[in-house]
């Protein structure tokens, strides 16, 4: 008993020392740990605002991530990064009024996407948690985007409320409520204050690109200025900056091109805000960021294939042979004559 207690104390001390070292030299810390700490403020804010709903959704995300770890160990597949983070990112964007089943679907799909990315496309620079949410949102025709206020009453998300009331330049909600997060919205991304704290940690850890944030802001101001919208109301949005600062501006997922990075941020800002004029609400920013990451990854993939043609042909042959072998295994054999 004494030995077990001593081992537990040693483990706790080691964890505390790692956290202390992370706070002093965060740029040397594992990327998953840094990203997890950046998500901590939005998660805490979500629990404080939405309480039991947030706790249930957090448990679903953790369960999906741990199940992916167990599956990877069973399959003998190494995981360079934990599937817990994509599952949490995907669940963070699910509406506070959506049934828990939608959070489970998003979490499982995000964890599965991460396993597939690690196995087949380890160089792909995309946050699969956001991608999983976007896929489920589009397939389910917006059902995961059902919102309630922290008090439990049904209400429109602020951008959707603005579109429903007028779509003009006025602000139907107090900007302070928007900033704190005391409005209807995604459970772990409603509070812009919490997102700002997480983004500040990423910047301190040298994992956040201010260039992306600034170019997104510049691009967003184009439709805001042309359509004479309220800039404060449009940009005082936790979900928007969750997608931009905690996902798009993450240096791990940015294109290697020095020209591509500012172009990516600027185009994302223009598209994310411009499509609101077509009737889309806050989900426009989330889908835009996911699409931009896919586009950047596809461009990088094409560039890589051009420079590694022989290796590309070899990989395609391997895939073809694997598919043929799978087809031979699943093809039914000849019927046996009756005895």
C-alpha positions as a Markdown table, in Angstrom:
| # | Residue | x | y | z |
|---|---|---|---|---|
| 1 | Unk | 0.0 | 0.0 | 0.0 |
| 2 | Unk | 2.8 | 2.3 | 0.9 |
| 3 | Unk | 4.6 | 1.5 | -2.4 |
| 4 | Unk | 1.5 | 2.3 | -4.4 |
| 5 | Unk | 1.0 | 5.6 | -2.6 |
| 6 | Unk | 4.6 | 6.5 | -3.2 |
| 7 | Unk | 4.3 | 5.7 | -6.9 |
| 8 | Unk | 1.2 | 7.8 | -7.2 |
| 9 | Unk | 2.9 | 10.7 | -5.4 |
| 10 | Unk | 5.9 | 10.4 | -7.8 |
| 11 | Unk | 3.6 | 10.4 | -10.8 |
| 12 | Unk | 1.8 | 13.5 | -9.6 |
| 13 | Unk | 5.0 | 15.3 | -9.0 |
| 14 | Unk | 6.2 | 14.4 | -12.5 |
| 15 | Unk | 3.0 | 15.7 | -14.0 |
| 16 | Unk | 3.3 | 19.0 | -12.0 |
| 17 | Unk | 7.0 | 19.4 | -13.1 |
| 18 | Unk | 6.0 | 18.9 | -16.8 |
| 19 | Unk | 3.2 | 21.5 | -16.4 |
| 20 | Unk | 5.7 | 23.9 | -14.8 |
| 21 | Unk | 8.2 | 23.3 | -17.6 |
| 22 | Unk | 5.4 | 23.8 | -20.1 |
| 23 | Unk | 4.5 | 27.2 | -18.6 |
| 24 | Unk | 8.2 | 28.3 | -18.7 |
| 25 | Unk | 9.1 | 26.9 | -22.1 |
| 26 | Unk | 5.8 | 26.1 | -23.9 |
| 27 | Unk | 7.4 | 26.0 | -27.3 |
| 28 | Unk | 9.2 | 22.8 | -26.3 |
| 29 | Unk | 6.1 | 21.1 | -25.0 |
| 30 | Unk | 4.2 | 18.5 | -26.9 |
| 31 | Unk | 1.8 | 20.0 | -29.4 |
| 32 | Unk | -1.1 | 18.0 | -28.1 |
| 33 | Unk | -0.5 | 19.3 | -24.6 |
| 34 | Unk | -0.3 | 22.9 | -25.8 |
| 35 | Unk | -3.5 | 22.6 | -27.8 |
| 36 | Unk | -5.3 | 20.9 | -24.9 |
| 37 | Unk | -4.4 | 23.8 | -22.6 |
| 38 | Unk | -5.7 | 26.2 | -25.2 |
| 39 | Unk | -9.0 | 24.4 | -25.2 |
| 40 | Unk | -9.2 | 24.4 | -21.4 |
| 41 | Unk | -10.7 | 28.0 | -21.0 |
| 42 | Unk | -13.5 | 27.5 | -23.5 |
| 43 | Unk | -14.3 | 24.1 | -21.9 |
| 44 | Unk | -14.4 | 25.6 | -18.4 |
| 45 | Unk | -16.6 | 28.5 | -19.7 |
| 46 | Unk | -18.9 | 26.0 | -21.3 |
| 47 | Unk | -19.3 | 24.0 | -18.1 |
| 48 | Unk | -20.0 | 27.2 | -16.1 |
| 49 | Unk | -22.5 | 28.5 | -18.6 |
| 50 | Unk | -24.3 | 25.3 | -19.7 |
| 51 | Unk | -23.6 | 23.0 | -16.7 |
| 52 | Unk | -25.0 | 19.5 | -17.1 |
| 53 | Unk | -25.3 | 19.8 | -20.9 |
| 54 | Unk | -21.6 | 20.7 | -21.2 |
| 55 | Unk | -20.5 | 18.0 | -18.8 |
| 56 | Unk | -22.4 | 15.4 | -20.8 |
| 57 | Unk | -20.9 | 16.6 | -24.1 |
| 58 | Unk | -17.4 | 16.7 | -22.6 |
| 59 | Unk | -17.8 | 13.1 | -21.4 |
| 60 | Unk | -18.9 | 12.1 | -24.9 |
| 61 | Unk | -15.8 | 13.7 | -26.4 |
| 62 | Unk | -13.5 | 12.1 | -23.9 |
| 63 | Unk | -15.1 | 8.7 | -24.4 |
| 64 | Unk | -14.8 | 8.8 | -28.2 |
| 65 | Unk | -11.1 | 9.9 | -27.9 |
| 66 | Unk | -10.3 | 7.1 | -25.4 |
| 67 | Unk | -12.1 | 4.6 | -27.6 |
| 68 | Unk | -10.0 | 5.6 | -30.5 |
| 69 | Unk | -6.8 | 5.1 | -28.5 |
| 70 | Unk | -8.0 | 1.6 | -27.5 |
| 71 | Unk | -8.9 | 0.8 | -31.1 |
| 72 | Unk | -5.5 | 2.0 | -32.3 |
| 73 | Unk | -3.7 | -0.1 | -29.8 |
| 74 | Unk | -5.8 | -3.1 | -30.8 |
| 75 | Unk | -4.9 | -2.5 | -34.4 |
| 76 | Unk | -1.3 | -1.8 | -33.7 |
| 77 | Unk | -1.5 | 1.6 | -35.3 |
| 78 | Unk | 0.8 | 4.3 | -33.9 |
| 79 | Unk | -0.8 | 7.7 | -33.1 |
| 80 | Unk | 1.5 | 10.7 | -33.3 |
| 81 | Unk | -1.2 | 12.9 | -31.8 |
| 82 | Unk | -4.2 | 12.1 | -29.6 |
| 83 | Unk | -7.7 | 11.7 | -31.1 |
| 84 | Unk | -9.0 | 13.4 | -27.9 |
| 85 | Unk | -8.4 | 16.8 | -29.3 |
| 86 | Unk | -10.3 | 16.5 | -32.6 |
| 87 | Unk | -13.2 | 14.9 | -30.7 |
| 88 | Unk | -13.3 | 17.8 | -28.3 |
| 89 | Unk | -13.0 | 20.4 | -31.1 |
| 90 | Unk | -15.9 | 18.9 | -33.0 |
| 91 | Unk | -18.1 | 18.6 | -29.9 |
| 92 | Unk | -17.2 | 22.2 | -28.9 |
| 93 | Unk | -19.2 | 23.5 | -31.9 |
| 94 | Unk | -22.3 | 21.4 | -31.4 |
| 95 | Unk | -25.3 | 23.5 | -30.4 |
| 96 | Unk | -26.4 | 23.7 | -26.8 |
| 97 | Unk | -29.9 | 22.6 | -27.7 |
| 98 | Unk | -29.0 | 19.7 | -29.9 |
| 99 | Unk | -29.6 | 16.1 | -28.7 |
| 100 | Unk | -26.6 | 14.4 | -27.1 |
| 101 | Unk | -26.6 | 11.9 | -30.0 |
| 102 | Unk | -25.4 | 14.6 | -32.4 |
| 103 | Unk | -22.4 | 15.3 | -30.1 |
| 104 | Unk | -21.6 | 11.6 | -30.0 |
| 105 | Unk | -21.8 | 11.3 | -33.8 |
| 106 | Unk | -19.4 | 14.3 | -34.3 |
| 107 | Unk | -17.0 | 13.0 | -31.6 |
| 108 | Unk | -16.8 | 9.5 | -33.0 |
| 109 | Unk | -16.4 | 10.7 | -36.6 |
| 110 | Unk | -13.7 | 13.2 | -35.5 |
| 111 | Unk | -11.8 | 10.4 | -33.7 |
| 112 | Unk | -12.1 | 8.1 | -36.7 |
| 113 | Unk | -11.0 | 10.9 | -39.1 |
| 114 | Unk | -7.9 | 11.4 | -36.9 |
| 115 | Unk | -7.0 | 7.7 | -37.0 |
| 116 | Unk | -7.4 | 7.7 | -40.8 |
| 117 | Unk | -5.4 | 10.9 | -41.1 |
| 118 | Unk | -2.6 | 9.5 | -39.0 |
| 119 | Unk | -2.6 | 6.2 | -41.0 |
| 120 | Unk | -3.0 | 7.4 | -44.6 |
| 121 | Unk | -2.3 | 11.2 | -44.7 |
| 122 | Unk | 0.0 | 12.0 | -41.8 |
| 123 | Unk | 1.2 | 15.2 | -43.6 |
| 124 | Unk | -2.3 | 16.6 | -44.1 |
| 125 | Unk | -2.6 | 19.9 | -42.3 |
| 126 | Unk | -6.2 | 19.9 | -41.3 |
| 127 | Unk | -8.1 | 19.9 | -38.0 |
| 128 | Unk | -10.3 | 16.9 | -38.5 |
| 129 | Unk | -12.5 | 17.8 | -35.6 |
| 130 | Unk | -13.8 | 20.9 | -37.3 |
| 131 | Unk | -14.1 | 18.9 | -40.5 |
| 132 | Unk | -16.2 | 16.2 | -38.8 |
| 133 | Unk | -18.5 | 18.9 | -37.4 |
| 134 | Unk | -18.9 | 20.5 | -40.9 |
| 135 | Unk | -19.7 | 17.1 | -42.5 |
| 136 | Unk | -22.3 | 16.2 | -39.9 |
| 137 | Unk | -23.8 | 19.7 | -40.1 |
| 138 | Unk | -24.2 | 19.5 | -43.8 |
| 139 | Unk | -25.4 | 15.9 | -44.0 |
| 140 | Unk | -27.9 | 16.5 | -41.1 |
| 141 | Unk | -29.2 | 19.7 | -42.7 |
| 142 | Unk | -28.2 | 21.9 | -39.7 |
| 143 | Unk | -29.7 | 19.8 | -36.9 |
| 144 | Unk | -26.5 | 19.9 | -34.6 |
| 145 | Unk | -26.9 | 23.7 | -34.8 |
| 146 | Unk | -29.8 | 24.0 | -32.3 |
| 147 | Unk | -29.2 | 26.5 | -29.6 |
| 148 | Unk | -30.5 | 27.5 | -26.2 |
| 149 | Unk | -29.4 | 30.2 | -23.7 |
| 150 | Unk | -27.4 | 29.3 | -20.6 |
| 151 | Unk | -30.6 | 29.6 | -18.7 |
| 152 | Unk | -32.1 | 26.8 | -20.8 |
| 153 | Unk | -34.6 | 28.8 | -22.9 |
| 154 | Unk | -34.7 | 28.3 | -26.7 |
| 155 | Unk | -33.2 | 31.2 | -28.6 |
| 156 | Unk | -31.5 | 32.0 | -31.8 |
| 157 | Unk | -27.7 | 32.2 | -32.0 |
| 158 | Unk | -26.8 | 36.0 | -32.2 |
| 159 | Unk | -25.9 | 36.0 | -35.9 |
| 160 | Unk | -29.1 | 34.1 | -36.8 |
| 161 | Unk | -31.1 | 36.4 | -34.6 |
| 162 | Unk | -29.6 | 39.4 | -36.5 |
| 163 | Unk | -30.5 | 37.8 | -39.8 |
| 164 | Unk | -34.0 | 37.0 | -38.7 |
| 165 | Unk | -34.8 | 40.5 | -37.3 |
| 166 | Unk | -33.4 | 42.7 | -40.0 |
| 167 | Unk | -30.1 | 41.7 | -41.5 |
| 168 | Unk | -29.1 | 45.3 | -41.4 |
| 169 | Unk | -26.5 | 47.2 | -39.4 |
| 170 | Unk | -28.1 | 47.2 | -36.0 |
| 171 | Unk | -27.1 | 45.0 | -33.1 |
| 172 | Unk | -30.0 | 43.2 | -31.4 |
| 173 | Unk | -27.9 | 42.0 | -28.5 |
| 174 | Unk | -25.6 | 43.7 | -26.0 |
| 175 | Unk | -22.0 | 43.3 | -27.1 |
| 176 | Unk | -21.0 | 42.5 | -23.5 |
| 177 | Unk | -23.3 | 39.5 | -23.4 |
| 178 | Unk | -21.7 | 38.4 | -26.6 |
| 179 | Unk | -18.2 | 38.7 | -25.3 |
| 180 | Unk | -18.9 | 36.9 | -22.0 |
| 181 | Unk | -20.9 | 34.2 | -23.8 |
| 182 | Unk | -24.2 | 34.6 | -22.0 |
| 183 | Unk | -26.1 | 33.9 | -25.2 |
| 184 | Unk | -27.3 | 30.9 | -27.2 |
| 185 | Unk | -24.6 | 29.2 | -29.1 |
| 186 | Unk | -22.2 | 26.2 | -29.3 |
| 187 | Unk | -21.5 | 24.8 | -25.8 |
| 188 | Unk | -17.7 | 25.2 | -25.7 |
| 189 | Unk | -17.3 | 28.1 | -28.1 |
| 190 | Unk | -19.9 | 30.7 | -27.1 |
| 191 | Unk | -17.7 | 32.9 | -24.9 |
| 192 | Unk | -15.3 | 35.0 | -26.9 |
| 193 | Unk | -13.5 | 35.9 | -23.6 |
| 194 | Unk | -12.7 | 32.2 | -23.0 |
| 195 | Unk | -11.6 | 31.8 | -26.7 |
| 196 | Unk | -9.3 | 34.9 | -26.3 |
| 197 | Unk | -7.7 | 33.4 | -23.2 |
| 198 | Unk | -7.0 | 30.2 | -25.1 |
| 199 | Unk | -5.7 | 32.1 | -28.1 |
| 200 | Unk | -3.4 | 34.2 | -25.9 |
| 201 | Unk | -1.9 | 30.9 | -24.5 |
| 202 | Unk | -1.3 | 29.6 | -28.1 |
| 203 | Unk | 0.4 | 32.9 | -29.0 |
| 204 | Unk | 2.6 | 32.7 | -25.9 |
| 205 | Unk | 3.4 | 29.1 | -26.9 |
| 206 | Unk | 4.4 | 30.4 | -30.3 |
| 207 | Unk | 1.8 | 28.1 | -31.9 |
| 208 | Unk | -0.6 | 30.9 | -33.1 |
| 209 | Unk | 0.1 | 32.9 | -36.3 |
| 210 | Unk | -1.0 | 36.5 | -35.7 |
| 211 | Unk | -0.6 | 37.0 | -39.5 |
| 212 | Unk | -3.6 | 34.6 | -40.1 |
| 213 | Unk | -5.7 | 36.4 | -37.4 |
| 214 | Unk | -4.9 | 39.8 | -38.9 |
| 215 | Unk | -5.5 | 38.8 | -42.5 |
| 216 | Unk | -8.7 | 37.1 | -41.6 |
| 217 | Unk | -9.8 | 40.3 | -39.8 |
| 218 | Unk | -8.8 | 42.3 | -42.9 |
| 219 | Unk | -10.8 | 40.0 | -45.2 |
| 220 | Unk | -13.8 | 40.1 | -42.9 |
| 221 | Unk | -13.9 | 43.9 | -43.0 |
| 222 | Unk | -14.5 | 43.9 | -46.8 |
| 223 | Unk | -18.1 | 42.6 | -46.7 |
| 224 | Unk | -18.7 | 44.4 | -43.4 |
| 225 | Unk | -17.7 | 47.7 | -45.0 |
| 226 | Unk | -19.5 | 47.1 | -48.3 |
| 227 | Unk | -22.8 | 46.1 | -46.7 |
| 228 | Unk | -22.5 | 48.6 | -43.9 |
| 229 | Unk | -22.9 | 46.1 | -41.1 |
| 230 | Unk | -22.0 | 46.7 | -37.5 |
| 231 | Unk | -18.4 | 45.5 | -37.3 |
| 232 | Unk | -18.5 | 45.1 | -33.5 |
| 233 | Unk | -21.5 | 42.9 | -33.6 |
| 234 | Unk | -20.3 | 40.7 | -36.5 |
| 235 | Unk | -16.8 | 40.2 | -35.0 |
| 236 | Unk | -17.7 | 39.9 | -31.3 |
| 237 | Unk | -18.3 | 36.2 | -31.8 |
| 238 | Unk | -16.8 | 33.3 | -29.8 |
| 239 | Unk | -17.5 | 30.6 | -32.5 |
| 240 | Unk | -15.9 | 32.6 | -35.3 |
| 241 | Unk | -12.7 | 33.2 | -33.4 |
| 242 | Unk | -12.7 | 29.7 | -32.0 |
| 243 | Unk | -12.5 | 28.5 | -35.6 |
| 244 | Unk | -10.0 | 31.2 | -36.7 |
| 245 | Unk | -7.6 | 31.6 | -33.7 |
| 246 | Unk | -7.7 | 28.1 | -32.2 |
| 247 | Unk | -7.9 | 26.1 | -35.5 |
| 248 | Unk | -7.0 | 28.1 | -38.7 |
| 249 | Unk | -4.2 | 30.1 | -37.1 |
| 250 | Unk | -2.5 | 27.0 | -35.5 |
| 251 | Unk | 0.9 | 26.9 | -37.1 |
| 252 | Unk | 0.7 | 23.1 | -37.3 |
| 253 | Unk | -2.1 | 23.2 | -39.8 |
| 254 | Unk | -0.9 | 26.2 | -41.9 |
| 255 | Unk | 0.5 | 25.9 | -45.4 |
| 256 | Unk | 4.3 | 26.0 | -45.8 |
| 257 | Unk | 4.1 | 28.7 | -48.4 |
| 258 | Unk | 4.8 | 32.3 | -47.1 |
| 259 | Unk | 2.4 | 33.7 | -49.7 |
| 260 | Unk | -0.2 | 31.0 | -49.1 |
| 261 | Unk | -0.6 | 31.8 | -45.4 |
| 262 | Unk | -1.9 | 35.5 | -45.6 |
| 263 | Unk | -3.9 | 34.6 | -48.7 |
| 264 | Unk | -5.6 | 31.8 | -46.8 |
| 265 | Unk | -6.5 | 34.1 | -43.9 |
| 266 | Unk | -7.7 | 36.9 | -46.1 |
| 267 | Unk | -9.9 | 34.6 | -48.3 |
| 268 | Unk | -11.3 | 32.9 | -45.2 |
| 269 | Unk | -12.3 | 36.2 | -43.8 |
| 270 | Unk | -14.0 | 37.4 | -47.0 |
| 271 | Unk | -15.9 | 34.2 | -47.6 |
| 272 | Unk | -16.9 | 33.6 | -43.9 |
| 273 | Unk | -18.6 | 37.0 | -43.6 |
| 274 | Unk | -19.8 | 37.4 | -47.2 |
| 275 | Unk | -22.0 | 34.3 | -47.2 |
| 276 | Unk | -23.9 | 35.6 | -44.2 |
| 277 | Unk | -25.6 | 37.9 | -46.7 |
| 278 | Unk | -27.0 | 34.7 | -48.3 |
| 279 | Unk | -28.8 | 33.7 | -45.1 |
| 280 | Unk | -26.2 | 31.7 | -43.4 |
| 281 | Unk | -25.4 | 32.3 | -39.8 |
| 282 | Unk | -22.5 | 31.6 | -37.5 |
| 283 | Unk | -21.9 | 28.2 | -39.1 |
| 284 | Unk | -20.7 | 29.9 | -42.2 |
| 285 | Unk | -17.4 | 30.7 | -40.5 |
| 286 | Unk | -17.0 | 27.2 | -39.3 |
| 287 | Unk | -17.6 | 25.6 | -42.6 |
| 288 | Unk | -15.4 | 28.2 | -44.4 |
| 289 | Unk | -12.4 | 27.4 | -42.2 |
| 290 | Unk | -12.9 | 23.7 | -42.6 |
| 291 | Unk | -13.1 | 24.1 | -46.4 |
| 292 | Unk | -10.1 | 26.4 | -46.5 |
| 293 | Unk | -8.0 | 23.9 | -44.7 |
| 294 | Unk | -9.1 | 21.1 | -47.0 |
| 295 | Unk | -8.3 | 23.3 | -50.0 |
| 296 | Unk | -4.8 | 24.2 | -48.7 |
| 297 | Unk | -4.1 | 20.5 | -47.9 |
| 298 | Unk | -5.2 | 19.5 | -51.4 |
| 299 | Unk | -3.0 | 22.1 | -53.0 |
| 300 | Unk | 0.0 | 20.9 | -50.9 |
| 301 | Unk | -0.9 | 17.3 | -51.8 |
| 302 | Unk | -0.8 | 18.0 | -55.5 |
| 303 | Unk | 2.5 | 19.9 | -55.1 |
| 304 | Unk | 4.0 | 16.9 | -53.3 |
| 305 | Unk | 2.8 | 14.4 | -55.9 |
| 306 | Unk | 4.4 | 16.5 | -58.7 |
| 307 | Unk | 7.8 | 16.4 | -56.8 |
| 308 | Unk | 7.5 | 12.7 | -55.8 |
| 309 | Unk | 6.1 | 11.1 | -58.9 |
| 310 | Unk | 7.8 | 7.7 | -58.5 |
| 311 | Unk | 6.7 | 7.4 | -54.8 |
| 312 | Unk | 3.2 | 8.5 | -55.8 |
| 313 | Unk | 3.0 | 5.7 | -58.4 |
| 314 | Unk | 4.3 | 3.2 | -55.9 |
| 315 | Unk | 1.7 | 4.2 | -53.3 |
| 316 | Unk | -1.1 | 4.0 | -55.9 |
| 317 | Unk | 0.1 | 0.5 | -56.8 |
| 318 | Unk | 0.0 | -0.5 | -53.2 |
| 319 | Unk | -3.5 | 0.8 | -52.8 |
| 320 | Unk | -4.6 | -0.9 | -55.9 |
| 321 | Unk | -3.1 | -4.2 | -54.8 |
| 322 | Unk | -4.7 | -3.9 | -51.4 |
| 323 | Unk | -8.1 | -3.2 | -52.9 |
| 324 | Unk | -7.7 | -6.2 | -55.3 |
| 325 | Unk | -6.7 | -8.5 | -52.4 |
| 326 | Unk | -9.7 | -7.3 | -50.3 |
| 327 | Unk | -12.0 | -8.0 | -53.3 |
| 328 | Unk | -10.6 | -11.5 | -53.6 |
| 329 | Unk | -11.2 | -12.1 | -49.9 |
| 330 | Unk | -14.8 | -10.9 | -49.9 |
| 331 | Unk | -15.8 | -12.5 | -53.2 |
| 332 | Unk | -17.9 | -15.7 | -52.7 |
| 333 | Unk | -16.3 | -18.9 | -53.9 |
| 334 | Unk | -17.8 | -21.4 | -56.2 |
| 335 | Unk | -20.8 | -23.2 | -54.9 |
| 336 | Unk | -20.0 | -26.7 | -53.6 |
| 337 | Unk | -22.0 | -29.6 | -55.1 |
| 338 | Unk | -24.4 | -31.3 | -52.6 |
| 339 | Unk | -23.0 | -34.4 | -51.0 |
